[in-house]
Amino acid sequence: MGLSRQCSKTGCQGIAVATLTYVYADQTAVLGPLATYAEPHTYDLCASHAERLTVPRGWEAVRLPIDPTPPPPSPDDLLALADAVREAARPRGGGPTAYPPLAESGVTEGARRGHLRALRST
C-alpha cells in the first residue's frame, strides 16, 4: 500500500523524508522531518535533495533532525482508510444497510471531521 509522498523536485522519483518550509519574514528556510500532511506552501524532499539543500544568499538554514527512512503507515492511518472505504460503500438513503446502526453495536459516535468520524466504544 503506497501511502508515501514523492520528492517535490522536478523529475525526482525519490520518496520524501523531509519537509522544507520558507519563513520569508525571517529569511529562514526550515528543513525538518516529513510533515504529517502535504501543505500547499511546503516542499517534500527525498534524502538526497534534503542533504544537498542550499538557501539564498543572506538567508539562514535551520536543519532539524531527520530520519532518512520513510515512515511506515501507522495502524491509525490504515484504520481510518478502512473506515472511509466502509462509509463510502454504505448504501445511501433509507434502505437496509449491511452494517447495524451504531446504537445496536454498542458504539457511540464521537467527533466528526469531514467524511471521517471517531467512534467511542461503550
PLY file of the C-alpha trace (Angstrom):
ply
format ascii 1.0
element vertex 122
property float x
property float y
property float z
element edge 121
property int vertex1
property int vertex2
end_header
0.00 0.00 0.00
1.73 3.21 -1.13
0.90 5.98 1.35
4.26 7.75 0.94
4.81 11.04 -0.89
7.32 11.80 -3.63
10.07 14.39 -3.62
8.87 17.82 -4.81
11.92 18.36 -7.04
11.03 18.17 -10.72
11.97 14.82 -12.25
12.85 13.18 -8.92
11.08 9.91 -8.18
12.54 9.58 -4.65
10.45 9.01 -1.54
10.10 12.17 0.57
11.68 12.04 4.05
11.82 15.77 4.92
9.69 18.90 4.59
11.10 22.29 3.62
9.30 25.45 4.73
10.33 29.01 3.94
9.77 31.76 6.52
10.05 34.79 4.26
9.69 37.38 7.04
12.78 35.99 8.81
14.65 34.99 5.65
14.88 31.45 7.01
14.45 28.04 5.43
13.44 25.28 7.87
14.16 21.68 6.90
12.66 19.12 9.24
11.01 15.70 9.42
8.33 14.87 6.87
5.12 16.70 7.76
2.09 14.59 8.55
0.07 16.23 5.79
1.15 17.79 2.49
0.65 21.55 2.73
0.42 23.93 -0.25
3.42 26.12 0.68
5.85 23.43 1.79
8.12 21.14 -0.21
8.70 17.46 0.48
12.27 16.36 -0.26
13.98 12.99 -0.60
17.08 12.25 1.50
19.45 13.21 -1.33
17.85 16.61 -2.01
17.44 17.35 1.71
21.14 16.71 2.27
22.20 18.99 -0.61
19.81 21.85 0.23
21.21 25.34 -0.19
19.40 28.58 0.67
19.51 32.01 -0.97
22.41 34.29 -0.07
21.72 36.09 3.21
19.21 33.50 4.37
19.62 31.16 7.33
19.02 27.40 7.09
17.58 25.67 10.14
18.02 21.91 9.93
16.05 19.78 12.37
16.98 16.10 12.89
15.58 13.94 10.09
15.13 10.18 10.00
16.19 9.24 6.44
13.94 6.17 6.32
10.37 6.77 5.16
7.84 6.21 7.96
5.68 3.09 7.66
1.92 3.57 7.63
0.63 3.66 11.19
-2.27 1.43 12.28
-4.34 4.59 12.81
-3.85 5.59 9.16
-4.87 2.14 7.95
-7.92 2.02 10.23
-9.04 5.48 9.08
-8.67 4.38 5.46
-10.66 1.17 6.09
-13.41 3.15 7.85
-13.58 5.63 4.97
-13.93 2.77 2.46
-16.69 1.16 4.55
-18.52 4.50 4.79
-18.26 5.05 1.02
-19.61 1.54 0.37
-22.62 2.08 2.63
-25.86 2.45 0.64
-27.35 5.96 0.66
-30.94 6.68 1.59
-33.33 4.85 3.90
-32.80 1.36 2.51
-31.42 -1.55 4.53
-27.72 -1.35 5.36
-25.11 -4.08 5.66
-23.97 -2.64 9.00
-26.04 -2.36 12.17
-26.75 1.14 13.45
-24.16 2.44 15.90
-26.56 2.23 18.84
-27.06 -1.53 18.30
-23.33 -2.19 18.03
-22.51 -0.65 21.45
-20.50 2.14 19.82
-21.30 5.85 20.10
-20.29 8.47 17.59
-17.68 10.96 18.78
-16.18 13.87 16.92
-16.77 14.15 13.19
-14.16 15.62 10.86
-15.02 15.86 7.19
-16.04 12.45 5.90
-14.28 10.57 8.77
-15.64 10.15 12.25
-14.25 8.98 15.57
-16.15 6.22 17.32
-16.12 5.54 21.05
-16.69 2.08 22.49
-19.17 1.93 25.35
0 1
1 2
2 3
3 4
4 5
5 6
6 7
7 8
8 9
9 10
10 11
11 12
12 13
13 14
14 15
15 16
16 17
17 18
18 19
19 20
20 21
21 22
22 23
23 24
24 25
25 26
26 27
27 28
28 29
29 30
30 31
31 32
32 33
33 34
34 35
35 36
36 37
37 38
38 39
39 40
40 41
41 42
42 43
43 44
44 45
45 46
46 47
47 48
48 49
49 50
50 51
51 52
52 53
53 54
54 55
55 56
56 57
57 58
58 59
59 60
60 61
61 62
62 63
63 64
64 65
65 66
66 67
67 68
68 69
69 70
70 71
71 72
72 73
73 74
74 75
75 76
76 77
77 78
78 79
79 80
80 81
81 82
82 83
83 84
84 85
85 86
86 87
87 88
88 89
89 90
90 91
91 92
92 93
93 94
94 95
95 96
96 97
97 98
98 99
99 100
100 101
101 102
102 103
103 104
104 105
105 106
106 107
107 108
108 109
109 110
110 111
111 112
112 113
113 114
114 115
115 116
116 117
117 118
118 119
119 120
120 121
